[in-house]
Amino acid sequence: MKCKQCFQEISNYFDGDLDEALKQELMQHLKDCHKCQVVFDTTRTTLDLYCDGKLYPLPDDVRSRLRQALERRRHEPMMT
């Protein structure tokens, strides 16, 4: 897995939308890539802080804006 795909799948991971094989691939990438691990950890911490440790569904407009922001970010020059 490359960083680009990792960023795409982080949201799916927290939504519980990854099959086991893709989840394992994501976890392996995170073990090998410090930068992606930081993004993953920051996302988890943000969810914990704003949701008291409970995951709540995002409103559709918020989910859409978050995905758009991640897409813009994905097209910026980044690591491997």
C-alpha positions in Angstrom: 0.0 0.0 0.0 1.2 3.5 -0.8 0.6 6.6 1.3 -2.0 7.9 -1.2 -4.2 4.8 -0.7 -3.6 4.8 3.0 -5.0 8.3 3.3 -8.0 7.2 1.3 -8.7 4.3 3.6 -8.2 6.0 7.0 -11.7 7.3 7.1 -13.1 4.0 6.0 -11.1 2.3 8.8 -12.7 4.5 11.4 -16.1 4.0 9.8 -15.7 0.2 10.1 -15.9 -0.1 6.3 -12.8 -2.0 5.5 -12.7 -5.7 4.8 -10.2 -7.7 6.9 -7.6 -8.0 4.1 -7.5 -4.3 3.4 -7.5 -3.5 7.2 -4.4 -5.7 7.6 -2.7 -4.1 4.6 -3.4 -0.6 6.1 -2.1 -1.7 9.5 1.1 -3.1 7.9 1.6 0.2 6.0 1.2 2.2 9.3 3.9 0.0 10.9 6.3 0.9 8.1 5.4 4.6 7.5 5.8 7.0 10.3 4.1 9.9 8.5 1.0 7.9 7.8 1.0 6.7 11.4 1.0 10.3 12.6 -2.0 11.1 10.4 -3.8 7.9 11.6 -3.0 8.7 15.3 -4.1 12.4 14.9 -7.3 11.3 13.3 -8.0 8.9 16.1 -7.2 11.5 18.7 -9.4 14.1 17.1 -12.3 11.6 17.0 -11.7 10.8 20.7 -11.5 14.4 21.7 -14.6 15.5 19.9 -16.7 12.4 20.5 -15.7 11.5 24.1 -14.2 8.4 22.8 -17.4 7.3 21.0 -17.7 7.3 17.2 -20.8 9.1 15.9 -21.9 9.2 12.3 -20.9 12.5 10.6 -23.6 14.5 9.0 -23.5 14.1 5.2 -22.3 17.6 4.5 -19.5 17.3 7.0 -18.5 13.9 5.6 -18.5 15.4 2.1 -16.4 18.4 3.1 -13.9 16.1 4.9 -13.6 13.8 1.9 -13.1 16.9 -0.4 -10.4 18.2 1.9 -8.7 14.8 1.9 -8.9 14.6 -1.9 -7.3 18.1 -2.3 -4.6 17.0 0.2 -4.1 13.8 -1.7 -3.2 15.7 -4.9 -0.5 17.8 -3.1 3.1 16.6 -3.3 3.7 14.1 -0.5 5.8 11.3 0.7 6.1 7.9 -1.0 
